[in-house]
Amino acid sequence: WVIIFVWMTGHVFGFIVLESLGLLLPSINEEFHLSPIEVGLLGSAPRIGTMVLAIPAGWLLSRYSPKILTSVTFAIGTLLIAFQGWSPFFLLLLLSRFLFAITLVAREPARALLMRQWVRPREVVIVNSFANLLWGVSALGFILTPVILNLLDDNWRHTLYVFAVISLGLGILWQV
């Protein structure tokens, strides 16, 4: 249960990072002066990556150890969150959001493998219910993101760096 909890917490946090775009967008737009199409691209890039790669990633990556797959996607994902914060121009921000979403898609096969390895078949429904609970708890991200943004003087870059540190901590917890 601890392994599944840590995995799900880290995975849900990745989606908090993606979904917080709307809260960060006014600050991002102030710096980059985005067109409506660019805003739409930033918002849809993760979904496009998911749509295109979900089935091939699941098929290919289910062959790898869930521990290694999760560790690698946490490491790369953390770097990509930091890269989003660093991105000096729109196209790099867009690319890093797209690639970050791919790390989340790539991590998905690990969940199925971990559940098969660590959860009794009759408890799978309970684990899925628990996962749904964590998705609900992710609403805290929408409460805490504006707080973090406010504490950091409305700096979207520093907010993403805080997210990268949190992701790093979750990755280390996964290793433990």
Chimera marker file (.cmm) of the C-alpha trace (Angstrom):
<marker_set name="trace">
<marker id="1" x="0.000" y="0.000" z="0.000" r="1" g="1" b="0" radius="0.5"/>
<marker id="2" x="2.870" y="2.363" z="0.778" r="1" g="1" b="0" radius="0.5"/>
<marker id="3" x="4.442" y="1.694" z="-2.615" r="1" g="1" b="0" radius="0.5"/>
<marker id="4" x="1.168" y="2.314" z="-4.426" r="1" g="1" b="0" radius="0.5"/>
<marker id="5" x="0.495" y="5.444" z="-2.325" r="1" g="1" b="0" radius="0.5"/>
<marker id="6" x="3.918" y="6.946" z="-3.085" r="1" g="1" b="0" radius="0.5"/>
<marker id="7" x="3.592" y="6.097" z="-6.771" r="1" g="1" b="0" radius="0.5"/>
<marker id="8" x="0.103" y="7.592" z="-7.038" r="1" g="1" b="0" radius="0.5"/>
<marker id="9" x="1.050" y="10.711" z="-5.075" r="1" g="1" b="0" radius="0.5"/>
<marker id="10" x="3.961" y="11.383" z="-7.412" r="1" g="1" b="0" radius="0.5"/>
<marker id="11" x="1.853" y="10.702" z="-10.477" r="1" g="1" b="0" radius="0.5"/>
<marker id="12" x="-1.020" y="12.901" z="-9.351" r="1" g="1" b="0" radius="0.5"/>
<marker id="13" x="1.459" y="15.671" z="-8.537" r="1" g="1" b="0" radius="0.5"/>
<marker id="14" x="2.618" y="15.587" z="-12.159" r="1" g="1" b="0" radius="0.5"/>
<marker id="15" x="-0.909" y="16.353" z="-13.262" r="1" g="1" b="0" radius="0.5"/>
<marker id="16" x="-1.137" y="19.163" z="-10.726" r="1" g="1" b="0" radius="0.5"/>
<marker id="17" x="1.893" y="20.689" z="-12.441" r="1" g="1" b="0" radius="0.5"/>
<marker id="18" x="0.214" y="20.369" z="-15.844" r="1" g="1" b="0" radius="0.5"/>
<marker id="19" x="-3.182" y="21.590" z="-14.717" r="1" g="1" b="0" radius="0.5"/>
<marker id="20" x="-1.791" y="24.621" z="-12.868" r="1" g="1" b="0" radius="0.5"/>
<marker id="21" x="-1.110" y="26.311" z="-16.202" r="1" g="1" b="0" radius="0.5"/>
<marker id="22" x="-4.298" y="28.348" z="-15.983" r="1" g="1" b="0" radius="0.5"/>
<marker id="23" x="-3.165" y="29.772" z="-12.648" r="1" g="1" b="0" radius="0.5"/>
<marker id="24" x="0.319" y="30.578" z="-13.983" r="1" g="1" b="0" radius="0.5"/>
<marker id="25" x="-0.864" y="31.830" z="-17.357" r="1" g="1" b="0" radius="0.5"/>
<marker id="26" x="-1.426" y="35.496" z="-16.449" r="1" g="1" b="0" radius="0.5"/>
<marker id="27" x="2.199" y="35.734" z="-15.284" r="1" g="1" b="0" radius="0.5"/>
<marker id="28" x="3.476" y="33.774" z="-18.278" r="1" g="1" b="0" radius="0.5"/>
<marker id="29" x="1.451" y="35.911" z="-20.664" r="1" g="1" b="0" radius="0.5"/>
<marker id="30" x="2.753" y="39.092" z="-19.054" r="1" g="1" b="0" radius="0.5"/>
<marker id="31" x="6.271" y="37.997" z="-19.955" r="1" g="1" b="0" radius="0.5"/>
<marker id="32" x="5.766" y="36.291" z="-23.322" r="1" g="1" b="0" radius="0.5"/>
<marker id="33" x="2.746" y="38.254" z="-24.670" r="1" g="1" b="0" radius="0.5"/>
<marker id="34" x="1.114" y="35.110" z="-26.016" r="1" g="1" b="0" radius="0.5"/>
<marker id="35" x="-1.468" y="34.985" z="-28.756" r="1" g="1" b="0" radius="0.5"/>
<marker id="36" x="-4.675" y="33.021" z="-28.147" r="1" g="1" b="0" radius="0.5"/>
<marker id="37" x="-3.293" y="30.237" z="-30.352" r="1" g="1" b="0" radius="0.5"/>
<marker id="38" x="-0.105" y="30.048" z="-28.281" r="1" g="1" b="0" radius="0.5"/>
<marker id="39" x="-2.175" y="29.870" z="-25.086" r="1" g="1" b="0" radius="0.5"/>
<marker id="40" x="-4.185" y="27.063" z="-26.666" r="1" g="1" b="0" radius="0.5"/>
<marker id="41" x="-1.019" y="25.236" z="-27.665" r="1" g="1" b="0" radius="0.5"/>
<marker id="42" x="0.379" y="25.476" z="-24.128" r="1" g="1" b="0" radius="0.5"/>
<marker id="43" x="-2.837" y="24.083" z="-22.727" r="1" g="1" b="0" radius="0.5"/>
<marker id="44" x="-3.262" y="21.316" z="-25.277" r="1" g="1" b="0" radius="0.5"/>
<marker id="45" x="0.346" y="20.132" z="-25.678" r="1" g="1" b="0" radius="0.5"/>
<marker id="46" x="0.103" y="17.631" z="-22.799" r="1" g="1" b="0" radius="0.5"/>
<marker id="47" x="-3.171" y="16.218" z="-24.139" r="1" g="1" b="0" radius="0.5"/>
<marker id="48" x="-1.728" y="15.856" z="-27.631" r="1" g="1" b="0" radius="0.5"/>
<marker id="49" x="1.242" y="13.956" z="-26.231" r="1" g="1" b="0" radius="0.5"/>
<marker id="50" x="-1.093" y="11.698" z="-24.278" r="1" g="1" b="0" radius="0.5"/>
<marker id="51" x="-3.367" y="11.126" z="-27.255" r="1" g="1" b="0" radius="0.5"/>
<marker id="52" x="-0.534" y="10.214" z="-29.590" r="1" g="1" b="0" radius="0.5"/>
<marker id="53" x="1.626" y="8.162" z="-27.240" r="1" g="1" b="0" radius="0.5"/>
<marker id="54" x="-0.640" y="6.476" z="-24.683" r="1" g="1" b="0" radius="0.5"/>
<marker id="55" x="-1.067" y="3.164" z="-26.515" r="1" g="1" b="0" radius="0.5"/>
<marker id="56" x="2.454" y="2.862" z="-27.981" r="1" g="1" b="0" radius="0.5"/>
<marker id="57" x="4.042" y="3.855" z="-24.657" r="1" g="1" b="0" radius="0.5"/>
<marker id="58" x="1.912" y="1.374" z="-22.747" r="1" g="1" b="0" radius="0.5"/>
<marker id="59" x="2.774" y="-1.391" z="-25.160" r="1" g="1" b="0" radius="0.5"/>
<marker id="60" x="6.518" y="-0.690" z="-25.301" r="1" g="1" b="0" radius="0.5"/>
<marker id="61" x="7.205" y="0.358" z="-21.710" r="1" g="1" b="0" radius="0.5"/>
<marker id="62" x="5.260" y="-2.425" z="-20.014" r="1" g="1" b="0" radius="0.5"/>
<marker id="63" x="8.315" y="-4.582" z="-20.719" r="1" g="1" b="0" radius="0.5"/>
<marker id="64" x="10.434" y="-2.651" z="-18.203" r="1" g="1" b="0" radius="0.5"/>
<marker id="65" x="10.701" y="-2.867" z="-14.448" r="1" g="1" b="0" radius="0.5"/>
<marker id="66" x="8.121" y="-0.574" z="-12.831" r="1" g="1" b="0" radius="0.5"/>
<marker id="67" x="10.724" y="0.613" z="-10.316" r="1" g="1" b="0" radius="0.5"/>
<marker id="68" x="13.172" y="1.635" z="-13.025" r="1" g="1" b="0" radius="0.5"/>
<marker id="69" x="10.460" y="3.076" z="-15.260" r="1" g="1" b="0" radius="0.5"/>
<marker id="70" x="9.070" y="5.173" z="-12.410" r="1" g="1" b="0" radius="0.5"/>
<marker id="71" x="12.536" y="6.288" z="-11.306" r="1" g="1" b="0" radius="0.5"/>
<marker id="72" x="13.546" y="7.360" z="-14.803" r="1" g="1" b="0" radius="0.5"/>
<marker id="73" x="10.287" y="9.199" z="-15.466" r="1" g="1" b="0" radius="0.5"/>
<marker id="74" x="10.506" y="10.976" z="-12.095" r="1" g="1" b="0" radius="0.5"/>
<marker id="75" x="14.072" y="12.095" z="-12.857" r="1" g="1" b="0" radius="0.5"/>
<marker id="76" x="13.345" y="13.274" z="-16.394" r="1" g="1" b="0" radius="0.5"/>
<marker id="77" x="10.024" y="14.809" z="-15.346" r="1" g="1" b="0" radius="0.5"/>
<marker id="78" x="11.676" y="16.779" z="-12.542" r="1" g="1" b="0" radius="0.5"/>
<marker id="79" x="14.244" y="18.152" z="-14.966" r="1" g="1" b="0" radius="0.5"/>
<marker id="80" x="11.491" y="19.094" z="-17.406" r="1" g="1" b="0" radius="0.5"/>
<marker id="81" x="9.547" y="20.971" z="-14.722" r="1" g="1" b="0" radius="0.5"/>
<marker id="82" x="12.697" y="22.958" z="-13.943" r="1" g="1" b="0" radius="0.5"/>
<marker id="83" x="13.260" y="23.446" z="-17.676" r="1" g="1" b="0" radius="0.5"/>
<marker id="84" x="9.745" y="24.881" z="-18.006" r="1" g="1" b="0" radius="0.5"/>
<marker id="85" x="10.640" y="27.426" z="-15.336" r="1" g="1" b="0" radius="0.5"/>
<marker id="86" x="13.887" y="28.276" z="-17.094" r="1" g="1" b="0" radius="0.5"/>
<marker id="87" x="12.509" y="28.435" z="-20.656" r="1" g="1" b="0" radius="0.5"/>
<marker id="88" x="13.596" y="31.780" z="-22.110" r="1" g="1" b="0" radius="0.5"/>
<marker id="89" x="11.007" y="31.726" z="-24.904" r="1" g="1" b="0" radius="0.5"/>
<marker id="90" x="7.656" y="30.251" z="-25.794" r="1" g="1" b="0" radius="0.5"/>
<marker id="91" x="8.730" y="27.329" z="-27.993" r="1" g="1" b="0" radius="0.5"/>
<marker id="92" x="10.990" y="25.889" z="-25.293" r="1" g="1" b="0" radius="0.5"/>
<marker id="93" x="8.207" y="26.222" z="-22.732" r="1" g="1" b="0" radius="0.5"/>
<marker id="94" x="5.827" y="24.466" z="-25.121" r="1" g="1" b="0" radius="0.5"/>
<marker id="95" x="8.302" y="21.687" z="-25.865" r="1" g="1" b="0" radius="0.5"/>
<marker id="96" x="9.117" y="21.108" z="-22.194" r="1" g="1" b="0" radius="0.5"/>
<marker id="97" x="5.384" y="20.904" z="-21.307" r="1" g="1" b="0" radius="0.5"/>
<marker id="98" x="4.859" y="18.403" z="-24.118" r="1" g="1" b="0" radius="0.5"/>
<marker id="99" x="7.842" y="16.291" z="-23.047" r="1" g="1" b="0" radius="0.5"/>
<marker id="100" x="6.822" y="16.464" z="-19.383" r="1" g="1" b="0" radius="0.5"/>
<marker id="101" x="3.410" y="15.043" z="-20.300" r="1" g="1" b="0" radius="0.5"/>
<marker id="102" x="5.183" y="12.225" z="-22.118" r="1" g="1" b="0" radius="0.5"/>
<marker id="103" x="6.960" y="11.291" z="-18.872" r="1" g="1" b="0" radius="0.5"/>
<marker id="104" x="3.548" y="10.941" z="-17.227" r="1" g="1" b="0" radius="0.5"/>
<marker id="105" x="2.245" y="8.784" z="-20.071" r="1" g="1" b="0" radius="0.5"/>
<marker id="106" x="5.436" y="6.708" z="-19.941" r="1" g="1" b="0" radius="0.5"/>
<marker id="107" x="4.945" y="6.133" z="-16.204" r="1" g="1" b="0" radius="0.5"/>
<marker id="108" x="1.434" y="4.678" z="-16.590" r="1" g="1" b="0" radius="0.5"/>
<marker id="109" x="2.468" y="1.093" z="-17.420" r="1" g="1" b="0" radius="0.5"/>
<marker id="110" x="4.319" y="0.990" z="-14.082" r="1" g="1" b="0" radius="0.5"/>
<marker id="111" x="1.038" y="1.448" z="-12.210" r="1" g="1" b="0" radius="0.5"/>
<marker id="112" x="-0.523" y="-1.623" z="-13.790" r="1" g="1" b="0" radius="0.5"/>
<marker id="113" x="2.628" y="-3.653" z="-13.188" r="1" g="1" b="0" radius="0.5"/>
<marker id="114" x="2.928" y="-2.488" z="-9.569" r="1" g="1" b="0" radius="0.5"/>
<marker id="115" x="-0.692" y="-3.280" z="-8.882" r="1" g="1" b="0" radius="0.5"/>
<marker id="116" x="-0.275" y="-6.761" z="-10.336" r="1" g="1" b="0" radius="0.5"/>
<marker id="117" x="2.881" y="-7.270" z="-8.278" r="1" g="1" b="0" radius="0.5"/>
<marker id="118" x="1.818" y="-5.765" z="-4.929" r="1" g="1" b="0" radius="0.5"/>
<marker id="119" x="-1.976" y="-5.889" z="-4.737" r="1" g="1" b="0" radius="0.5"/>
<marker id="120" x="-4.171" y="-8.946" z="-4.299" r="1" g="1" b="0" radius="0.5"/>
<marker id="121" x="-6.707" y="-9.269" z="-7.115" r="1" g="1" b="0" radius="0.5"/>
<marker id="122" x="-9.643" y="-8.725" z="-4.759" r="1" g="1" b="0" radius="0.5"/>
<marker id="123" x="-8.066" y="-5.447" z="-3.533" r="1" g="1" b="0" radius="0.5"/>
<marker id="124" x="-7.585" y="-3.877" z="-6.978" r="1" g="1" b="0" radius="0.5"/>
<marker id="125" x="-10.940" y="-2.106" z="-6.703" r="1" g="1" b="0" radius="0.5"/>
<marker id="126" x="-9.902" y="-0.637" z="-3.341" r="1" g="1" b="0" radius="0.5"/>
<marker id="127" x="-6.616" y="0.582" z="-4.812" r="1" g="1" b="0" radius="0.5"/>
<marker id="128" x="-8.441" y="2.168" z="-7.740" r="1" g="1" b="0" radius="0.5"/>
<marker id="129" x="-10.823" y="3.846" z="-5.296" r="1" g="1" b="0" radius="0.5"/>
<marker id="130" x="-7.842" y="5.122" z="-3.359" r="1" g="1" b="0" radius="0.5"/>
<marker id="131" x="-6.348" y="6.454" z="-6.596" r="1" g="1" b="0" radius="0.5"/>
<marker id="132" x="-9.602" y="8.305" z="-7.283" r="1" g="1" b="0" radius="0.5"/>
<marker id="133" x="-9.392" y="9.787" z="-3.791" r="1" g="1" b="0" radius="0.5"/>
<marker id="134" x="-5.915" y="11.119" z="-4.594" r="1" g="1" b="0" radius="0.5"/>
<marker id="135" x="-7.226" y="12.667" z="-7.820" r="1" g="1" b="0" radius="0.5"/>
<marker id="136" x="-9.757" y="14.498" z="-5.667" r="1" g="1" b="0" radius="0.5"/>
<marker id="137" x="-7.051" y="15.581" z="-3.238" r="1" g="1" b="0" radius="0.5"/>
<marker id="138" x="-5.218" y="17.051" z="-6.225" r="1" g="1" b="0" radius="0.5"/>
<marker id="139" x="-7.667" y="19.948" z="-5.901" r="1" g="1" b="0" radius="0.5"/>
<marker id="140" x="-5.328" y="21.135" z="-3.142" r="1" g="1" b="0" radius="0.5"/>
<marker id="141" x="-2.893" y="21.944" z="-5.931" r="1" g="1" b="0" radius="0.5"/>
<marker id="142" x="-5.348" y="24.522" z="-7.234" r="1" g="1" b="0" radius="0.5"/>
<marker id="143" x="-5.512" y="26.033" z="-3.772" r="1" g="1" b="0" radius="0.5"/>
<marker id="144" x="-1.787" y="25.941" z="-3.051" r="1" g="1" b="0" radius="0.5"/>
<marker id="145" x="-0.527" y="27.068" z="-6.465" r="1" g="1" b="0" radius="0.5"/>
<marker id="146" x="-1.906" y="30.616" z="-6.095" r="1" g="1" b="0" radius="0.5"/>
<marker id="147" x="-0.509" y="30.723" z="-2.550" r="1" g="1" b="0" radius="0.5"/>
<marker id="148" x="2.941" y="29.715" z="-3.798" r="1" g="1" b="0" radius="0.5"/>
<marker id="149" x="2.661" y="32.142" z="-6.703" r="1" g="1" b="0" radius="0.5"/>
<marker id="150" x="1.685" y="34.937" z="-4.314" r="1" g="1" b="0" radius="0.5"/>
<marker id="151" x="4.522" y="34.135" z="-1.894" r="1" g="1" b="0" radius="0.5"/>
<marker id="152" x="6.956" y="34.272" z="-4.806" r="1" g="1" b="0" radius="0.5"/>
<marker id="153" x="5.772" y="37.721" z="-5.941" r="1" g="1" b="0" radius="0.5"/>
<marker id="154" x="3.699" y="36.358" z="-8.851" r="1" g="1" b="0" radius="0.5"/>
<marker id="155" x="6.770" y="34.717" z="-10.394" r="1" g="1" b="0" radius="0.5"/>
<marker id="156" x="5.634" y="31.741" z="-12.473" r="1" g="1" b="0" radius="0.5"/>
<marker id="157" x="9.235" y="30.609" z="-13.012" r="1" g="1" b="0" radius="0.5"/>
<marker id="158" x="9.955" y="30.349" z="-9.300" r="1" g="1" b="0" radius="0.5"/>
<marker id="159" x="6.640" y="28.554" z="-8.801" r="1" g="1" b="0" radius="0.5"/>
<marker id="160" x="7.727" y="25.935" z="-11.321" r="1" g="1" b="0" radius="0.5"/>
<marker id="161" x="11.074" y="25.644" z="-9.524" r="1" g="1" b="0" radius="0.5"/>
<marker id="162" x="9.168" y="24.939" z="-6.300" r="1" g="1" b="0" radius="0.5"/>
<marker id="163" x="7.225" y="22.280" z="-8.210" r="1" g="1" b="0" radius="0.5"/>
<marker id="164" x="10.536" y="20.814" z="-9.419" r="1" g="1" b="0" radius="0.5"/>
<marker id="165" x="11.817" y="20.612" z="-5.829" r="1" g="1" b="0" radius="0.5"/>
<marker id="166" x="8.594" y="18.896" z="-4.742" r="1" g="1" b="0" radius="0.5"/>
<marker id="167" x="8.910" y="16.475" z="-7.652" r="1" g="1" b="0" radius="0.5"/>
<marker id="168" x="12.518" y="15.796" z="-6.690" r="1" g="1" b="0" radius="0.5"/>
<marker id="169" x="11.397" y="15.053" z="-3.134" r="1" g="1" b="0" radius="0.5"/>
<marker id="170" x="8.718" y="12.670" z="-4.388" r="1" g="1" b="0" radius="0.5"/>
<marker id="171" x="11.295" y="10.980" z="-6.631" r="1" g="1" b="0" radius="0.5"/>
<marker id="172" x="13.632" y="10.513" z="-3.684" r="1" g="1" b="0" radius="0.5"/>
<marker id="173" x="10.760" y="9.162" z="-1.600" r="1" g="1" b="0" radius="0.5"/>
<marker id="174" x="10.032" y="6.719" z="-4.414" r="1" g="1" b="0" radius="0.5"/>
<marker id="175" x="13.648" y="5.544" z="-4.301" r="1" g="1" b="0" radius="0.5"/>
<marker id="176" x="13.437" y="4.994" z="-0.554" r="1" g="1" b="0" radius="0.5"/>
<link id1="1" id2="2" r="1" g="1" b="0" radius="0.2"/>
<link id1="2" id2="3" r="1" g="1" b="0" radius="0.2"/>
<link id1="3" id2="4" r="1" g="1" b="0" radius="0.2"/>
<link id1="4" id2="5" r="1" g="1" b="0" radius="0.2"/>
<link id1="5" id2="6" r="1" g="1" b="0" radius="0.2"/>
<link id1="6" id2="7" r="1" g="1" b="0" radius="0.2"/>
<link id1="7" id2="8" r="1" g="1" b="0" radius="0.2"/>
<link id1="8" id2="9" r="1" g="1" b="0" radius="0.2"/>
<link id1="9" id2="10" r="1" g="1" b="0" radius="0.2"/>
<link id1="10" id2="11" r="1" g="1" b="0" radius="0.2"/>
<link id1="11" id2="12" r="1" g="1" b="0" radius="0.2"/>
<link id1="12" id2="13" r="1" g="1" b="0" radius="0.2"/>
<link id1="13" id2="14" r="1" g="1" b="0" radius="0.2"/>
<link id1="14" id2="15" r="1" g="1" b="0" radius="0.2"/>
<link id1="15" id2="16" r="1" g="1" b="0" radius="0.2"/>
<link id1="16" id2="17" r="1" g="1" b="0" radius="0.2"/>
<link id1="17" id2="18" r="1" g="1" b="0" radius="0.2"/>
<link id1="18" id2="19" r="1" g="1" b="0" radius="0.2"/>
<link id1="19" id2="20" r="1" g="1" b="0" radius="0.2"/>
<link id1="20" id2="21" r="1" g="1" b="0" radius="0.2"/>
<link id1="21" id2="22" r="1" g="1" b="0" radius="0.2"/>
<link id1="22" id2="23" r="1" g="1" b="0" radius="0.2"/>
<link id1="23" id2="24" r="1" g="1" b="0" radius="0.2"/>
<link id1="24" id2="25" r="1" g="1" b="0" radius="0.2"/>
<link id1="25" id2="26" r="1" g="1" b="0" radius="0.2"/>
<link id1="26" id2="27" r="1" g="1" b="0" radius="0.2"/>
<link id1="27" id2="28" r="1" g="1" b="0" radius="0.2"/>
<link id1="28" id2="29" r="1" g="1" b="0" radius="0.2"/>
<link id1="29" id2="30" r="1" g="1" b="0" radius="0.2"/>
<link id1="30" id2="31" r="1" g="1" b="0" radius="0.2"/>
<link id1="31" id2="32" r="1" g="1" b="0" radius="0.2"/>
<link id1="32" id2="33" r="1" g="1" b="0" radius="0.2"/>
<link id1="33" id2="34" r="1" g="1" b="0" radius="0.2"/>
<link id1="34" id2="35" r="1" g="1" b="0" radius="0.2"/>
<link id1="35" id2="36" r="1" g="1" b="0" radius="0.2"/>
<link id1="36" id2="37" r="1" g="1" b="0" radius="0.2"/>
<link id1="37" id2="38" r="1" g="1" b="0" radius="0.2"/>
<link id1="38" id2="39" r="1" g="1" b="0" radius="0.2"/>
<link id1="39" id2="40" r="1" g="1" b="0" radius="0.2"/>
<link id1="40" id2="41" r="1" g="1" b="0" radius="0.2"/>
<link id1="41" id2="42" r="1" g="1" b="0" radius="0.2"/>
<link id1="42" id2="43" r="1" g="1" b="0" radius="0.2"/>
<link id1="43" id2="44" r="1" g="1" b="0" radius="0.2"/>
<link id1="44" id2="45" r="1" g="1" b="0" radius="0.2"/>
<link id1="45" id2="46" r="1" g="1" b="0" radius="0.2"/>
<link id1="46" id2="47" r="1" g="1" b="0" radius="0.2"/>
<link id1="47" id2="48" r="1" g="1" b="0" radius="0.2"/>
<link id1="48" id2="49" r="1" g="1" b="0" radius="0.2"/>
<link id1="49" id2="50" r="1" g="1" b="0" radius="0.2"/>
<link id1="50" id2="51" r="1" g="1" b="0" radius="0.2"/>
<link id1="51" id2="52" r="1" g="1" b="0" radius="0.2"/>
<link id1="52" id2="53" r="1" g="1" b="0" radius="0.2"/>
<link id1="53" id2="54" r="1" g="1" b="0" radius="0.2"/>
<link id1="54" id2="55" r="1" g="1" b="0" radius="0.2"/>
<link id1="55" id2="56" r="1" g="1" b="0" radius="0.2"/>
<link id1="56" id2="57" r="1" g="1" b="0" radius="0.2"/>
<link id1="57" id2="58" r="1" g="1" b="0" radius="0.2"/>
<link id1="58" id2="59" r="1" g="1" b="0" radius="0.2"/>
<link id1="59" id2="60" r="1" g="1" b="0" radius="0.2"/>
<link id1="60" id2="61" r="1" g="1" b="0" radius="0.2"/>
<link id1="61" id2="62" r="1" g="1" b="0" radius="0.2"/>
<link id1="62" id2="63" r="1" g="1" b="0" radius="0.2"/>
<link id1="63" id2="64" r="1" g="1" b="0" radius="0.2"/>
<link id1="64" id2="65" r="1" g="1" b="0" radius="0.2"/>
<link id1="65" id2="66" r="1" g="1" b="0" radius="0.2"/>
<link id1="66" id2="67" r="1" g="1" b="0" radius="0.2"/>
<link id1="67" id2="68" r="1" g="1" b="0" radius="0.2"/>
<link id1="68" id2="69" r="1" g="1" b="0" radius="0.2"/>
<link id1="69" id2="70" r="1" g="1" b="0" radius="0.2"/>
<link id1="70" id2="71" r="1" g="1" b="0" radius="0.2"/>
<link id1="71" id2="72" r="1" g="1" b="0" radius="0.2"/>
<link id1="72" id2="73" r="1" g="1" b="0" radius="0.2"/>
<link id1="73" id2="74" r="1" g="1" b="0" radius="0.2"/>
<link id1="74" id2="75" r="1" g="1" b="0" radius="0.2"/>
<link id1="75" id2="76" r="1" g="1" b="0" radius="0.2"/>
<link id1="76" id2="77" r="1" g="1" b="0" radius="0.2"/>
<link id1="77" id2="78" r="1" g="1" b="0" radius="0.2"/>
<link id1="78" id2="79" r="1" g="1" b="0" radius="0.2"/>
<link id1="79" id2="80" r="1" g="1" b="0" radius="0.2"/>
<link id1="80" id2="81" r="1" g="1" b="0" radius="0.2"/>
<link id1="81" id2="82" r="1" g="1" b="0" radius="0.2"/>
<link id1="82" id2="83" r="1" g="1" b="0" radius="0.2"/>
<link id1="83" id2="84" r="1" g="1" b="0" radius="0.2"/>
<link id1="84" id2="85" r="1" g="1" b="0" radius="0.2"/>
<link id1="85" id2="86" r="1" g="1" b="0" radius="0.2"/>
<link id1="86" id2="87" r="1" g="1" b="0" radius="0.2"/>
<link id1="87" id2="88" r="1" g="1" b="0" radius="0.2"/>
<link id1="88" id2="89" r="1" g="1" b="0" radius="0.2"/>
<link id1="89" id2="90" r="1" g="1" b="0" radius="0.2"/>
<link id1="90" id2="91" r="1" g="1" b="0" radius="0.2"/>
<link id1="91" id2="92" r="1" g="1" b="0" radius="0.2"/>
<link id1="92" id2="93" r="1" g="1" b="0" radius="0.2"/>
<link id1="93" id2="94" r="1" g="1" b="0" radius="0.2"/>
<link id1="94" id2="95" r="1" g="1" b="0" radius="0.2"/>
<link id1="95" id2="96" r="1" g="1" b="0" radius="0.2"/>
<link id1="96" id2="97" r="1" g="1" b="0" radius="0.2"/>
<link id1="97" id2="98" r="1" g="1" b="0" radius="0.2"/>
<link id1="98" id2="99" r="1" g="1" b="0" radius="0.2"/>
<link id1="99" id2="100" r="1" g="1" b="0" radius="0.2"/>
<link id1="100" id2="101" r="1" g="1" b="0" radius="0.2"/>
<link id1="101" id2="102" r="1" g="1" b="0" radius="0.2"/>
<link id1="102" id2="103" r="1" g="1" b="0" radius="0.2"/>
<link id1="103" id2="104" r="1" g="1" b="0" radius="0.2"/>
<link id1="104" id2="105" r="1" g="1" b="0" radius="0.2"/>
<link id1="105" id2="106" r="1" g="1" b="0" radius="0.2"/>
<link id1="106" id2="107" r="1" g="1" b="0" radius="0.2"/>
<link id1="107" id2="108" r="1" g="1" b="0" radius="0.2"/>
<link id1="108" id2="109" r="1" g="1" b="0" radius="0.2"/>
<link id1="109" id2="110" r="1" g="1" b="0" radius="0.2"/>
<link id1="110" id2="111" r="1" g="1" b="0" radius="0.2"/>
<link id1="111" id2="112" r="1" g="1" b="0" radius="0.2"/>
<link id1="112" id2="113" r="1" g="1" b="0" radius="0.2"/>
<link id1="113" id2="114" r="1" g="1" b="0" radius="0.2"/>
<link id1="114" id2="115" r="1" g="1" b="0" radius="0.2"/>
<link id1="115" id2="116" r="1" g="1" b="0" radius="0.2"/>
<link id1="116" id2="117" r="1" g="1" b="0" radius="0.2"/>
<link id1="117" id2="118" r="1" g="1" b="0" radius="0.2"/>
<link id1="118" id2="119" r="1" g="1" b="0" radius="0.2"/>
<link id1="119" id2="120" r="1" g="1" b="0" radius="0.2"/>
<link id1="120" id2="121" r="1" g="1" b="0" radius="0.2"/>
<link id1="121" id2="122" r="1" g="1" b="0" radius="0.2"/>
<link id1="122" id2="123" r="1" g="1" b="0" radius="0.2"/>
<link id1="123" id2="124" r="1" g="1" b="0" radius="0.2"/>
<link id1="124" id2="125" r="1" g="1" b="0" radius="0.2"/>
<link id1="125" id2="126" r="1" g="1" b="0" radius="0.2"/>
<link id1="126" id2="127" r="1" g="1" b="0" radius="0.2"/>
<link id1="127" id2="128" r="1" g="1" b="0" radius="0.2"/>
<link id1="128" id2="129" r="1" g="1" b="0" radius="0.2"/>
<link id1="129" id2="130" r="1" g="1" b="0" radius="0.2"/>
<link id1="130" id2="131" r="1" g="1" b="0" radius="0.2"/>
<link id1="131" id2="132" r="1" g="1" b="0" radius="0.2"/>
<link id1="132" id2="133" r="1" g="1" b="0" radius="0.2"/>
<link id1="133" id2="134" r="1" g="1" b="0" radius="0.2"/>
<link id1="134" id2="135" r="1" g="1" b="0" radius="0.2"/>
<link id1="135" id2="136" r="1" g="1" b="0" radius="0.2"/>
<link id1="136" id2="137" r="1" g="1" b="0" radius="0.2"/>
<link id1="137" id2="138" r="1" g="1" b="0" radius="0.2"/>
<link id1="138" id2="139" r="1" g="1" b="0" radius="0.2"/>
<link id1="139" id2="140" r="1" g="1" b="0" radius="0.2"/>
<link id1="140" id2="141" r="1" g="1" b="0" radius="0.2"/>
<link id1="141" id2="142" r="1" g="1" b="0" radius="0.2"/>
<link id1="142" id2="143" r="1" g="1" b="0" radius="0.2"/>
<link id1="143" id2="144" r="1" g="1" b="0" radius="0.2"/>
<link id1="144" id2="145" r="1" g="1" b="0" radius="0.2"/>
<link id1="145" id2="146" r="1" g="1" b="0" radius="0.2"/>
<link id1="146" id2="147" r="1" g="1" b="0" radius="0.2"/>
<link id1="147" id2="148" r="1" g="1" b="0" radius="0.2"/>
<link id1="148" id2="149" r="1" g="1" b="0" radius="0.2"/>
<link id1="149" id2="150" r="1" g="1" b="0" radius="0.2"/>
<link id1="150" id2="151" r="1" g="1" b="0" radius="0.2"/>
<link id1="151" id2="152" r="1" g="1" b="0" radius="0.2"/>
<link id1="152" id2="153" r="1" g="1" b="0" radius="0.2"/>
<link id1="153" id2="154" r="1" g="1" b="0" radius="0.2"/>
<link id1="154" id2="155" r="1" g="1" b="0" radius="0.2"/>
<link id1="155" id2="156" r="1" g="1" b="0" radius="0.2"/>
<link id1="156" id2="157" r="1" g="1" b="0" radius="0.2"/>
<link id1="157" id2="158" r="1" g="1" b="0" radius="0.2"/>
<link id1="158" id2="159" r="1" g="1" b="0" radius="0.2"/>
<link id1="159" id2="160" r="1" g="1" b="0" radius="0.2"/>
<link id1="160" id2="161" r="1" g="1" b="0" radius="0.2"/>
<link id1="161" id2="162" r="1" g="1" b="0" radius="0.2"/>
<link id1="162" id2="163" r="1" g="1" b="0" radius="0.2"/>
<link id1="163" id2="164" r="1" g="1" b="0" radius="0.2"/>
<link id1="164" id2="165" r="1" g="1" b="0" radius="0.2"/>
<link id1="165" id2="166" r="1" g="1" b="0" radius="0.2"/>
<link id1="166" id2="167" r="1" g="1" b="0" radius="0.2"/>
<link id1="167" id2="168" r="1" g="1" b="0" radius="0.2"/>
<link id1="168" id2="169" r="1" g="1" b="0" radius="0.2"/>
<link id1="169" id2="170" r="1" g="1" b="0" radius="0.2"/>
<link id1="170" id2="171" r="1" g="1" b="0" radius="0.2"/>
<link id1="171" id2="172" r="1" g="1" b="0" radius="0.2"/>
<link id1="172" id2="173" r="1" g="1" b="0" radius="0.2"/>
<link id1="173" id2="174" r="1" g="1" b="0" radius="0.2"/>
<link id1="174" id2="175" r="1" g="1" b="0" radius="0.2"/>
<link id1="175" id2="176" r="1" g="1" b="0" radius="0.2"/>
</marker_set>
